């Protein structure tokens, strides 16, 4: 027998900024889980990176949006984002060039 639907429960997401060369944890965030929590946390952490020299940021396919990529590029950050090929909508609006997902 099916159980009746229950209300949604509040959930949280944890986010980390890592320095890859030495494997150092640079920053952490905890946010309320929603559809934009990862992108919002990534933007907050990216804004905290000292400006000056160009850096590269890796992100999962949830961040494959025009807005996210444009904002990172505006901060002199090269995005390396996994392409979201699972949704037709995302395929039509994908903002990344092949050069942002290829190791040089």
C-alpha positions as CSV (number, residue, x, y, z in Angstrom):
1,X,0.0,0.0,0.0
2,X,1.3,3.4,-0.9
3,X,2.1,5.9,1.9
4,X,0.4,9.3,1.7
5,X,2.6,12.1,0.5
6,X,4.3,14.1,3.2
7,X,5.5,17.6,3.2
8,X,9.0,18.5,2.0
9,X,11.7,18.6,4.6
10,X,14.3,21.3,4.8
11,X,17.7,20.1,3.6
12,X,21.2,21.5,3.5
13,X,24.1,21.3,1.1
14,X,27.8,21.6,1.9
15,X,30.1,23.4,-0.6
16,X,33.9,23.5,-0.7
17,X,36.6,25.5,-2.5
18,X,39.8,23.5,-3.0
19,X,43.2,24.5,-4.1
20,X,43.9,21.6,-6.4
21,X,47.7,21.8,-6.8
22,X,48.3,21.1,-3.1
23,X,44.9,19.7,-2.2
24,X,44.2,22.4,0.4
25,X,40.7,23.3,1.6
26,X,40.3,27.0,1.1
27,X,36.7,27.8,2.0
28,X,33.5,26.0,3.0
29,X,29.8,27.0,2.8
30,X,26.6,25.4,4.0
31,X,23.4,26.5,2.3
32,X,19.8,25.5,2.3
33,X,19.3,23.0,-0.5
34,X,17.5,24.4,-3.5
35,X,18.1,24.4,-7.2
36,X,20.6,27.2,-7.1
37,X,22.5,26.6,-3.9
38,X,25.6,25.2,-5.6
39,X,25.8,28.1,-8.1
40,X,25.2,30.7,-5.5
41,X,27.8,29.3,-3.1
42,X,30.3,29.0,-6.0
43,X,29.8,32.6,-6.9
44,X,30.3,33.7,-3.3
45,X,33.5,31.7,-3.0
46,X,34.7,33.0,-6.4
47,X,34.2,36.6,-5.3
48,X,36.5,36.0,-2.4
49,X,39.4,34.9,-4.6
50,X,41.9,37.8,-4.7
51,X,42.0,39.5,-8.1
52,X,45.1,39.9,-10.1
53,X,46.2,36.7,-11.8
54,X,43.9,34.5,-13.8
55,X,42.6,31.4,-12.1
56,X,40.7,28.3,-13.2
57,X,37.5,27.1,-11.5
58,X,36.1,23.6,-11.9
59,X,32.4,22.9,-11.5
60,X,29.8,20.1,-12.0
61,X,27.2,20.1,-14.7
62,X,24.6,21.9,-12.5
63,X,26.7,25.0,-13.2
64,X,26.5,24.7,-17.0
65,X,24.5,28.0,-17.5
66,X,25.2,31.1,-19.5
67,X,24.9,33.3,-16.4
68,X,27.3,31.4,-14.3
69,X,30.0,31.2,-17.0
70,X,29.6,34.9,-17.9
71,X,30.0,36.0,-14.3
72,X,33.1,33.9,-13.8
73,X,34.7,35.1,-16.9
74,X,33.9,38.7,-15.8
75,X,36.0,38.0,-12.7
76,X,38.9,36.8,-14.7
77,X,38.2,33.2,-13.8
78,X,38.3,30.5,-16.5
79,X,35.4,28.1,-16.0
80,X,36.0,24.3,-16.4
81,X,32.4,23.1,-16.2
82,X,31.1,19.6,-17.0
83,X,28.6,19.9,-19.8
84,X,25.0,19.0,-18.9
85,X,23.9,16.9,-21.9
86,X,21.0,15.2,-20.1
87,X,18.3,17.8,-20.8
88,X,17.3,19.1,-24.2
89,X,16.7,22.5,-22.7
90,X,20.3,22.6,-21.5
91,X,21.6,21.4,-24.9
92,X,19.9,24.3,-26.6
93,X,21.1,26.9,-24.1
94,X,24.6,25.5,-23.3
95,X,27.0,28.4,-23.0
96,X,30.3,26.6,-22.9
97,X,32.7,26.3,-25.8
98,X,34.5,23.1,-26.2
99,X,37.7,24.9,-25.0
100,X,36.2,25.3,-21.5
101,X,35.8,21.6,-20.9
102,X,39.0,20.3,-22.6
103,X,42.3,20.0,-20.8
104,X,44.9,22.0,-22.6
